[in-house]
Amino acid sequence: VQLQASGGGLVQAGGSLTLSCVASGLVASQYTLGWFRQAPGKEREFLGSVSRSGLSLYYADFAKGRFTVSKDNAKNMVYLQMNNLQPEDTAAYYCVADYEGHATVAGGVDYWGQGTQVTVSS
């Protein structure tokens, strides 16, 4: 199984960015897919996830309103749209796959992508 994230980069504060992640070796409709991030010196934190069917969404409280997770089961992909980015959003962003859970707890995730860096300048 591989999760390949892309779309990271440098953006100015207030800007937007959309991350994409393609999953290979698994069937997206059988997994909850989601995103975590990790800033330097901080623990990895949950952002949001989307259920197997794509109908249920789960978000960290701080992510509600600015971050949107979606998936395309036909393409085996999950997306993270981020709006009004701030310097504190600077981190490595990881896509994840969880077979049994909602992908909200790092310890319960089955597969991790390699991460894509997002840097927000002030």
C-alpha angles and dihedrals in degrees: 000000000000132000113196116192125194141165101074123134146116119318135168121246111277092029131119135235135181121210123201131199127190119201122210128184094031138069110246093210089063095054141060105235125200152141139262129178136203126200122199111283093007135100122259110268135199118246109173145316141197127220128245093268094041091238099104123062129192125194139180109244093246091052097054113111097014104050127056125189122199138162140206109209092188090060096035089236139135126196137201118201113195124192134187092015118200132197089258088064089068106121146109109279121213130194117215142190125213121186101191107018140047094263091244097122120061092215092057097052116110100200136023131197123224096257134245122229122239117189121186118196123206 
